[in-house]
Amino acid sequence: MSLTTQRPAPPTVSAPVSRGSTRGRPTRRRERKGYKLFVLFTFPNLLLIAVFAYWPVIGNIYLSLTEWDMIAPTPLFVGIDNYTKLLHDPSFLRVLRLTLVWVVAIVGISLTVGLALACLFNRQSRGRAAVSALAFSPHILSGAAVAAIWLFIFDPNYGLSRALFGLFGADSPHWTTSSSWAMPALIIVSIWKGVGFVAIVYLAALQSMPADVLEAARLDGAGAWQTFRHITMPLLSPTTFFLLITQVISAFQSFDVIAMMTSGGPAGATTTLSWFIYQEGFKAFSAGTAAAGSMVMFVVLMGVTVFQMRFIEKKVHY
């Protein structure tokens, strides 16, 4: 009797199951679902931005290449003639110079005075909240109301200016009717209206500063000016950068105070770029020239913003 030894069968090796493929499918489904939800929720906003922001810009670019009096049925395409006329027009170059003076004066003085007021408000004293609210209140007033108040103050015959100059035995300047005083008058009004906003923003930044850093500077023997220059100002640089951008844009777009107080006069002494665009479009009925002026403002603002982002932001300490 022969005994046969039965060898065990070799184990069967099953093909490895690719877990990544089975797990990747639900992940991709979730991603596609997330993309669909993103598009669903952002589409209305993107549509509104495209209709009310980008499409008007495109329409303005086309309009700047035409000649149209807003009465003719169709604009007449003239190419870059509007830009050529503007850049060779001495009166438009004067408008650009006045706009530069306007922006530099308002932004520079507002930031300086606003920072000084913020440092003053930051001190622990009674009535600080009331004084801060009083300083901020002009910012929430409409430009027409502010202009009406200052027109009375600047009145050379019956206003507060006459009384103040009379204390020194001098006559009040003709603020809004003199070519020499009209621009300074508007700058004073614009600064008075906007400096409260700058002061409140700076005050919030000052109150959020780390106290241990300032205390360490005092313990190291740093004086008030050294602490302010080497610690406070670098810590305030993000706030200063934010205010610089917003104030420059706001100054370029200033219109209501100019319209109410001087209407660009006298003799064009207060005609900034924003008032020039309005004057060309709605008084001279030259839509093409007004659109070209708008594009010049757009390019200038874009250039200023790029300069700020490329060079000034490098000095910001976040």
C-alpha beads as a LAMMPS data file, in Angstrom:
LAMMPS data file: protein, C-alpha beads

318 atoms
317 bonds

1 atom types
1 bond types

-500.0 500.0 xlo xhi
-500.0 500.0 ylo yhi
-500.0 500.0 zlo zhi

Masses

1 110.0

Atoms # bond

1 1 1 0.000 0.000 0.000
2 1 1 1.592 3.194 -1.172
3 1 1 1.093 6.299 0.755
4 1 1 0.877 9.484 -1.305
5 1 1 1.686 12.663 0.433
6 1 1 -0.614 15.457 -0.515
7 1 1 1.188 18.710 -0.684
8 1 1 -0.747 21.733 0.343
9 1 1 -1.860 23.901 -2.508
10 1 1 0.112 27.123 -2.877
11 1 1 -1.674 30.100 -1.499
12 1 1 -3.461 32.157 -4.056
13 1 1 -2.238 35.697 -4.297
14 1 1 -5.068 38.105 -4.923
15 1 1 -4.519 41.313 -6.848
16 1 1 -4.075 44.306 -4.577
17 1 1 -7.065 46.503 -4.277
18 1 1 -6.384 50.056 -5.250
19 1 1 -7.755 51.993 -2.331
20 1 1 -6.731 55.313 -3.831
21 1 1 -9.052 54.863 -6.767
22 1 1 -12.056 54.089 -4.577
23 1 1 -11.276 56.819 -2.128
24 1 1 -10.440 59.402 -4.796
25 1 1 -13.860 59.246 -6.416
26 1 1 -15.784 60.651 -3.413
27 1 1 -13.096 63.312 -2.993
28 1 1 -13.430 64.419 -6.596
29 1 1 -17.204 64.426 -6.242
30 1 1 -16.941 66.664 -3.198
31 1 1 -14.565 68.975 -5.047
32 1 1 -16.898 69.230 -8.031
33 1 1 -19.799 69.857 -5.688
34 1 1 -17.775 72.578 -3.924
35 1 1 -16.956 74.229 -7.254
36 1 1 -20.613 74.184 -8.241
37 1 1 -21.638 75.759 -4.934
38 1 1 -18.891 78.362 -5.325
39 1 1 -20.116 79.291 -8.793
40 1 1 -23.723 79.292 -7.615
41 1 1 -23.089 81.706 -4.755
42 1 1 -20.576 83.978 -6.505
43 1 1 -22.297 84.246 -9.882
44 1 1 -24.842 86.908 -8.805
45 1 1 -22.094 89.083 -7.325
46 1 1 -19.823 88.597 -10.330
47 1 1 -22.726 89.441 -12.630
48 1 1 -23.444 92.660 -10.732
49 1 1 -19.764 93.637 -10.776
50 1 1 -19.522 92.914 -14.503
51 1 1 -22.677 94.888 -15.322
52 1 1 -22.154 97.888 -13.061
53 1 1 -18.324 98.113 -12.927
54 1 1 -16.496 96.496 -15.837
55 1 1 -19.055 97.115 -18.565
56 1 1 -19.227 100.889 -17.879
57 1 1 -15.428 101.022 -18.029
58 1 1 -15.442 99.308 -21.408
59 1 1 -18.210 101.635 -22.587
60 1 1 -16.243 104.660 -21.371
61 1 1 -13.152 103.515 -23.274
62 1 1 -15.192 103.336 -26.469
63 1 1 -16.856 106.681 -25.759
64 1 1 -13.456 108.334 -25.272
65 1 1 -12.634 107.410 -28.867
66 1 1 -15.702 109.168 -30.230
67 1 1 -17.167 112.637 -30.592
68 1 1 -20.716 112.911 -29.264
69 1 1 -22.845 115.779 -27.997
70 1 1 -25.396 113.450 -26.319
71 1 1 -28.005 114.571 -28.865
72 1 1 -26.846 112.923 -32.080
73 1 1 -28.236 109.394 -32.510
74 1 1 -24.804 107.776 -32.805
75 1 1 -21.325 108.887 -31.696
76 1 1 -18.759 109.682 -34.365
77 1 1 -15.599 107.590 -34.076
78 1 1 -12.497 109.837 -34.042
79 1 1 -9.819 107.531 -32.631
80 1 1 -7.351 109.091 -30.229
81 1 1 -8.125 112.685 -31.245
82 1 1 -9.676 113.437 -27.841
83 1 1 -6.523 112.340 -26.037
84 1 1 -4.331 114.303 -28.430
85 1 1 -6.345 117.472 -27.887
86 1 1 -6.272 117.084 -24.103
87 1 1 -2.545 116.454 -23.846
88 1 1 -1.791 119.460 -26.079
89 1 1 -4.277 121.757 -24.354
90 1 1 -2.587 124.171 -21.881
91 1 1 -5.797 124.513 -19.891
92 1 1 -5.976 120.747 -19.339
93 1 1 -2.329 120.652 -18.256
94 1 1 -3.218 123.373 -15.751
95 1 1 -6.058 121.184 -14.515
96 1 1 -3.582 118.357 -13.922
97 1 1 -1.268 120.687 -11.983
98 1 1 -4.125 121.947 -9.825
99 1 1 -5.237 118.371 -9.187
100 1 1 -1.711 117.449 -8.098
101 1 1 -1.586 120.400 -5.683
102 1 1 -5.050 119.503 -4.403
103 1 1 -4.222 115.847 -3.754
104 1 1 -0.788 116.433 -2.192
105 1 1 -2.069 119.186 0.117
106 1 1 -5.143 117.304 1.308
107 1 1 -3.443 113.940 1.798
108 1 1 -0.283 115.319 3.395
109 1 1 -2.008 117.688 5.821
110 1 1 -4.796 115.242 6.671
111 1 1 -2.381 112.455 7.595
112 1 1 -0.166 114.796 9.632
113 1 1 -2.962 116.542 11.521
114 1 1 -4.916 113.302 11.917
115 1 1 -1.931 111.564 13.509
116 1 1 -1.372 114.511 15.867
117 1 1 -5.028 114.444 16.917
118 1 1 -4.901 110.675 17.420
119 1 1 -1.865 111.002 19.705
120 1 1 -3.728 113.693 21.635
121 1 1 -6.886 111.590 21.935
122 1 1 -4.850 108.568 23.001
123 1 1 -3.922 110.207 26.284
124 1 1 -6.004 109.214 29.288
125 1 1 -8.101 112.283 30.002
126 1 1 -11.669 113.189 30.738
127 1 1 -13.957 113.816 27.835
128 1 1 -11.751 111.967 25.365
129 1 1 -14.682 110.062 23.869
130 1 1 -16.742 113.224 23.447
131 1 1 -13.871 115.096 21.793
132 1 1 -13.172 112.146 19.465
133 1 1 -16.825 112.006 18.439
134 1 1 -16.832 115.768 17.865
135 1 1 -13.743 115.528 15.655
136 1 1 -15.273 112.664 13.646
137 1 1 -18.679 114.301 13.172
138 1 1 -17.738 116.434 10.102
139 1 1 -16.869 113.247 8.222
140 1 1 -20.449 111.982 8.385
141 1 1 -21.920 115.264 7.137
142 1 1 -22.768 115.629 3.471
143 1 1 -20.513 117.726 1.315
144 1 1 -23.363 120.140 0.583
145 1 1 -23.954 120.779 4.290
146 1 1 -20.233 121.306 4.925
147 1 1 -19.997 123.703 1.982
148 1 1 -22.996 125.705 3.217
149 1 1 -21.417 126.076 6.673
150 1 1 -18.075 127.216 5.312
151 1 1 -19.609 129.585 2.784
152 1 1 -21.041 131.479 5.730
153 1 1 -17.717 131.334 7.614
154 1 1 -15.795 132.606 4.594
155 1 1 -18.204 135.431 3.814
156 1 1 -16.008 138.576 3.812
157 1 1 -18.864 140.839 4.884
158 1 1 -20.894 138.924 7.464
159 1 1 -19.035 135.691 8.175
160 1 1 -16.837 134.510 11.013
161 1 1 -13.756 135.173 8.884
162 1 1 -14.499 138.903 8.923
163 1 1 -14.731 138.890 12.720
164 1 1 -11.478 136.948 13.152
165 1 1 -9.479 139.149 10.788
166 1 1 -11.099 142.218 12.332
167 1 1 -9.477 141.359 15.665
168 1 1 -6.120 142.085 14.032
169 1 1 -7.329 145.139 12.151
170 1 1 -7.270 143.390 8.783
171 1 1 -9.905 142.759 6.146
172 1 1 -11.125 139.264 5.450
173 1 1 -9.895 137.746 2.175
174 1 1 -12.433 137.055 -0.519
175 1 1 -12.010 133.335 -0.071
176 1 1 -14.260 131.910 -2.761
177 1 1 -14.120 134.743 -5.298
178 1 1 -10.364 135.342 -5.388
179 1 1 -8.088 133.270 -7.616
180 1 1 -5.403 133.354 -4.938
181 1 1 -7.592 132.249 -2.030
182 1 1 -10.150 129.897 -3.619
183 1 1 -7.938 126.804 -3.694
184 1 1 -6.648 127.269 -0.103
185 1 1 -10.247 127.731 1.030
186 1 1 -11.347 124.452 -0.548
187 1 1 -8.320 122.644 0.884
188 1 1 -9.193 123.911 4.384
189 1 1 -12.777 122.716 4.027
190 1 1 -11.799 119.286 2.694
191 1 1 -9.257 118.765 5.464
192 1 1 -11.772 119.829 8.112
193 1 1 -14.265 117.331 6.731
194 1 1 -11.910 114.350 6.434
195 1 1 -9.298 114.717 9.165
196 1 1 -11.618 113.226 11.798
197 1 1 -11.747 109.936 9.915
198 1 1 -7.952 109.818 9.728
199 1 1 -7.672 110.599 13.446
200 1 1 -10.111 107.860 14.463
201 1 1 -8.335 105.240 12.342
202 1 1 -4.973 106.238 13.801
203 1 1 -6.459 106.223 17.305
204 1 1 -7.694 102.653 16.855
205 1 1 -4.206 101.631 15.720
206 1 1 -2.559 103.379 18.677
207 1 1 -4.862 101.698 21.170
208 1 1 -4.140 98.258 19.702
209 1 1 -0.358 98.592 20.012
210 1 1 1.390 96.090 22.332
211 1 1 2.014 97.849 25.621
212 1 1 5.010 95.665 26.482
213 1 1 6.967 96.981 23.484
214 1 1 6.401 100.593 24.482
215 1 1 7.203 99.798 28.099
216 1 1 10.447 98.064 27.089
217 1 1 11.479 101.175 25.156
218 1 1 10.881 103.355 28.204
219 1 1 12.890 100.989 30.403
220 1 1 15.759 101.148 27.911
221 1 1 15.840 104.905 28.321
222 1 1 14.180 105.927 25.052
223 1 1 12.630 109.371 25.132
224 1 1 9.184 110.289 23.867
225 1 1 10.409 111.369 20.431
226 1 1 12.683 108.317 20.037
227 1 1 9.843 106.000 21.009
228 1 1 7.502 107.690 18.576
229 1 1 9.994 107.698 15.716
230 1 1 11.528 104.238 16.041
231 1 1 8.638 102.225 17.509
232 1 1 5.283 103.953 17.133
233 1 1 5.697 105.051 13.512
234 1 1 6.905 101.635 12.237
235 1 1 4.005 99.951 14.044
236 1 1 1.636 102.466 12.450
237 1 1 2.988 101.887 8.930
238 1 1 0.194 99.473 7.860
239 1 1 -2.406 102.018 8.998
240 1 1 -0.543 104.830 7.252
241 1 1 -0.355 102.784 4.055
242 1 1 -4.098 102.102 4.178
243 1 1 -4.938 105.763 4.804
244 1 1 -2.552 106.896 2.086
245 1 1 -4.318 104.814 -0.554
246 1 1 -7.853 105.694 0.544
247 1 1 -7.144 109.399 0.961
248 1 1 -5.459 109.694 -2.439
249 1 1 -8.447 108.077 -4.163
250 1 1 -10.881 110.232 -2.176
251 1 1 -8.988 113.426 -3.026
252 1 1 -8.980 112.624 -6.739
253 1 1 -12.735 112.035 -6.642
254 1 1 -13.610 115.174 -4.640
255 1 1 -16.502 116.939 -6.293
256 1 1 -19.294 118.080 -3.970
257 1 1 -17.369 120.761 -2.071
258 1 1 -16.002 122.226 -5.319
259 1 1 -19.432 122.203 -6.926
260 1 1 -21.115 123.944 -3.987
261 1 1 -18.465 126.546 -3.169
262 1 1 -16.680 127.646 -6.352
263 1 1 -17.950 125.629 -9.339
264 1 1 -14.384 125.355 -10.534
265 1 1 -13.791 129.100 -10.465
266 1 1 -12.864 131.811 -10.303
267 1 1 -11.217 131.698 -13.738
268 1 1 -10.596 127.972 -13.385
269 1 1 -8.531 128.356 -10.201
270 1 1 -10.259 125.369 -8.560
271 1 1 -10.944 123.210 -11.598
272 1 1 -9.644 119.791 -10.635
273 1 1 -9.837 116.736 -12.852
274 1 1 -13.157 115.566 -11.415
275 1 1 -14.784 118.965 -12.009
276 1 1 -13.268 119.135 -15.513
277 1 1 -14.911 115.811 -16.398
278 1 1 -18.282 117.035 -15.142
279 1 1 -17.927 120.350 -16.939
280 1 1 -17.043 118.771 -20.256
281 1 1 -19.737 116.131 -20.057
282 1 1 -22.746 117.963 -18.632
283 1 1 -22.071 121.619 -19.402
284 1 1 -20.168 121.567 -22.686
285 1 1 -21.969 118.365 -23.803
286 1 1 -18.720 116.881 -25.055
287 1 1 -19.086 113.275 -23.972
288 1 1 -15.973 112.113 -25.791
289 1 1 -13.725 114.666 -24.089
290 1 1 -15.243 113.897 -20.701
291 1 1 -14.717 110.174 -21.236
292 1 1 -11.107 110.800 -22.261
293 1 1 -10.610 112.848 -19.083
294 1 1 -12.072 109.977 -17.081
295 1 1 -9.601 107.578 -18.635
296 1 1 -6.747 109.956 -17.813
297 1 1 -7.899 109.937 -14.180
298 1 1 -8.128 106.134 -14.284
299 1 1 -4.588 105.811 -15.631
300 1 1 -3.217 108.306 -13.095
301 1 1 -4.924 106.540 -10.186
302 1 1 -3.728 103.178 -11.453
303 1 1 -0.181 104.472 -11.731
304 1 1 -0.268 105.987 -8.240
305 1 1 -1.662 102.758 -6.790
306 1 1 0.956 100.615 -8.512
307 1 1 3.693 102.953 -7.251
308 1 1 2.351 102.677 -3.719
309 1 1 2.113 98.895 -3.900
310 1 1 5.567 98.451 -5.470
311 1 1 7.668 100.918 -3.479
312 1 1 5.868 102.311 -0.450
313 1 1 4.551 98.941 0.741
314 1 1 8.155 97.707 1.087
315 1 1 8.565 100.069 4.032
316 1 1 5.464 98.758 5.777
317 1 1 6.128 96.643 8.874
318 1 1 3.349 94.094 9.281

Bonds

1 1 1 2
2 1 2 3
3 1 3 4
4 1 4 5
5 1 5 6
6 1 6 7
7 1 7 8
8 1 8 9
9 1 9 10
10 1 10 11
11 1 11 12
12 1 12 13
13 1 13 14
14 1 14 15
15 1 15 16
16 1 16 17
17 1 17 18
18 1 18 19
19 1 19 20
20 1 20 21
21 1 21 22
22 1 22 23
23 1 23 24
24 1 24 25
25 1 25 26
26 1 26 27
27 1 27 28
28 1 28 29
29 1 29 30
30 1 30 31
31 1 31 32
32 1 32 33
33 1 33 34
34 1 34 35
35 1 35 36
36 1 36 37
37 1 37 38
38 1 38 39
39 1 39 40
40 1 40 41
41 1 41 42
42 1 42 43
43 1 43 44
44 1 44 45
45 1 45 46
46 1 46 47
47 1 47 48
48 1 48 49
49 1 49 50
50 1 50 51
51 1 51 52
52 1 52 53
53 1 53 54
54 1 54 55
55 1 55 56
56 1 56 57
57 1 57 58
58 1 58 59
59 1 59 60
60 1 60 61
61 1 61 62
62 1 62 63
63 1 63 64
64 1 64 65
65 1 65 66
66 1 66 67
67 1 67 68
68 1 68 69
69 1 69 70
70 1 70 71
71 1 71 72
72 1 72 73
73 1 73 74
74 1 74 75
75 1 75 76
76 1 76 77
77 1 77 78
78 1 78 79
79 1 79 80
80 1 80 81
81 1 81 82
82 1 82 83
83 1 83 84
84 1 84 85
85 1 85 86
86 1 86 87
87 1 87 88
88 1 88 89
89 1 89 90
90 1 90 91
91 1 91 92
92 1 92 93
93 1 93 94
94 1 94 95
95 1 95 96
96 1 96 97
97 1 97 98
98 1 98 99
99 1 99 100
100 1 100 101
101 1 101 102
102 1 102 103
103 1 103 104
104 1 104 105
105 1 105 106
106 1 106 107
107 1 107 108
108 1 108 109
109 1 109 110
110 1 110 111
111 1 111 112
112 1 112 113
113 1 113 114
114 1 114 115
115 1 115 116
116 1 116 117
117 1 117 118
118 1 118 119
119 1 119 120
120 1 120 121
121 1 121 122
122 1 122 123
123 1 123 124
124 1 124 125
125 1 125 126
126 1 126 127
127 1 127 128
128 1 128 129
129 1 129 130
130 1 130 131
131 1 131 132
132 1 132 133
133 1 133 134
134 1 134 135
135 1 135 136
136 1 136 137
137 1 137 138
138 1 138 139
139 1 139 140
140 1 140 141
141 1 141 142
142 1 142 143
143 1 143 144
144 1 144 145
145 1 145 146
146 1 146 147
147 1 147 148
148 1 148 149
149 1 149 150
150 1 150 151
151 1 151 152
152 1 152 153
153 1 153 154
154 1 154 155
155 1 155 156
156 1 156 157
157 1 157 158
158 1 158 159
159 1 159 160
160 1 160 161
161 1 161 162
162 1 162 163
163 1 163 164
164 1 164 165
165 1 165 166
166 1 166 167
167 1 167 168
168 1 168 169
169 1 169 170
170 1 170 171
171 1 171 172
172 1 172 173
173 1 173 174
174 1 174 175
175 1 175 176
176 1 176 177
177 1 177 178
178 1 178 179
179 1 179 180
180 1 180 181
181 1 181 182
182 1 182 183
183 1 183 184
184 1 184 185
185 1 185 186
186 1 186 187
187 1 187 188
188 1 188 189
189 1 189 190
190 1 190 191
191 1 191 192
192 1 192 193
193 1 193 194
194 1 194 195
195 1 195 196
196 1 196 197
197 1 197 198
198 1 198 199
199 1 199 200
200 1 200 201
201 1 201 202
202 1 202 203
203 1 203 204
204 1 204 205
205 1 205 206
206 1 206 207
207 1 207 208
208 1 208 209
209 1 209 210
210 1 210 211
211 1 211 212
212 1 212 213
213 1 213 214
214 1 214 215
215 1 215 216
216 1 216 217
217 1 217 218
218 1 218 219
219 1 219 220
220 1 220 221
221 1 221 222
222 1 222 223
223 1 223 224
224 1 224 225
225 1 225 226
226 1 226 227
227 1 227 228
228 1 228 229
229 1 229 230
230 1 230 231
231 1 231 232
232 1 232 233
233 1 233 234
234 1 234 235
235 1 235 236
236 1 236 237
237 1 237 238
238 1 238 239
239 1 239 240
240 1 240 241
241 1 241 242
242 1 242 243
243 1 243 244
244 1 244 245
245 1 245 246
246 1 246 247
247 1 247 248
248 1 248 249
249 1 249 250
250 1 250 251
251 1 251 252
252 1 252 253
253 1 253 254
254 1 254 255
255 1 255 256
256 1 256 257
257 1 257 258
258 1 258 259
259 1 259 260
260 1 260 261
261 1 261 262
262 1 262 263
263 1 263 264
264 1 264 265
265 1 265 266
266 1 266 267
267 1 267 268
268 1 268 269
269 1 269 270
270 1 270 271
271 1 271 272
272 1 272 273
273 1 273 274
274 1 274 275
275 1 275 276
276 1 276 277
277 1 277 278
278 1 278 279
279 1 279 280
280 1 280 281
281 1 281 282
282 1 282 283
283 1 283 284
284 1 284 285
285 1 285 286
286 1 286 287
287 1 287 288
288 1 288 289
289 1 289 290
290 1 290 291
291 1 291 292
292 1 292 293
293 1 293 294
294 1 294 295
295 1 295 296
296 1 296 297
297 1 297 298
298 1 298 299
299 1 299 300
300 1 300 301
301 1 301 302
302 1 302 303
303 1 303 304
304 1 304 305
305 1 305 306
306 1 306 307
307 1 307 308
308 1 308 309
309 1 309 310
310 1 310 311
311 1 311 312
312 1 312 313
313 1 313 314
314 1 314 315
315 1 315 316
316 1 316 317
317 1 317 318
